[in-house]
């Protein structure tokens, strides 16, 4: 299949990416980014739909119009102090595009530019979703779904310029692709006392250690070895000094899973452990569980469509056929709960993008931006 974009469009996208990189905004605060995107969509005569800012949604009517495809980019940055010596470093202290959302936004803007300039070739209606608040709750994707952004949409696609995948590869899992991300807080109420007389106390720190051990048994002893999941205790708070046993211990952590069934199983097992172990030592345990972003589960029909487009556009060698899911989270999952679609990794791992996502020295390999634009355009042109 003939590729559609020019070198000039790729350079146009990179210029916009660098501007956005220098002017990052945190989740829920992307109002200048909103205005920047809106201005360019209006210059392209793309209709702006009525959705709550700072997200912004554009619409292009197709020549046929019987089908509608949605494309999504996230627009928020992270509370990270950027490091490095590149010419386009963040100009906002303590905030940086350390995940690649500036690239996603530029790619979608460039795809919108090409499609608006070639309207006669675009059969399906196209919804361009520039989404706020991917990096933190409340989820911008969930908010847009609740506002009805996917009404009358037949399929939705999103990309992530992905450092863990080698540069030159593009892939999408057929089914689960990224993990559900939940958080928990466990509180153990014991009975404090002198550290020299532990027999007169109910030690919540000791009990917390038993709970940590029990939580680790969920994955190792109650799930199939073929089913991926994580239970991590990332913070433990207890006590005020070295020789006093406290009354209370608090643990914070996260769970990750790839299926609805595994997610529920982890919760059920955690509740049993947190309530059961403390009782056996004369204490009480309470768990507060925060259901977060669900798993990214690609619709298999749409992920096969992505595979076909990648193979036919870029060649069989570009498609990452053996790509495995990751337990990193992504709120694109909220769209996939509502509408068939697929999330896609565009690989950029290599010398130019050597640092992982969220690292202060993270950067995009801009060489992959033209391929990402091409992918979005081809997904639209072949759809329907």
Order of alpha helices (4+ residues) and beta strands (2+ residues): alpha-alpha-beta-beta-beta-alpha-beta-alpha-beta-beta-beta-beta-beta-alpha-beta-beta-beta-alpha-beta-beta-alpha-alpha-beta-alpha
